[in-house]
């Protein structure tokens, strides 16, 4: 069961159509590009992806991203949330 914060994040994810950094920014710094490459690496490590990686929120300093995936060991749908602070995963 998701808490309110997690439910709000998933809701923002579902409303997002930003699948590349240029959807969120006109100009992308090298640091943001490296962070986005790290997000894509995390996404690629989850072999049973359901929905593509999306940017959930962005401001001039940082962005967050996420994707849904199926846990191979249980078959349950999970959510992966990526921020500057780290990676969180939870059941939907």
ABEGO torsion letter per residue (X at the ends): XBBAAAAAAAAAAAABABABAAAABABBBAAAAAAAAAAAAAAAABABBABBBBBABBBAABBBBBBBBBBAAAGBBBBBBBBAAEBBBBBX
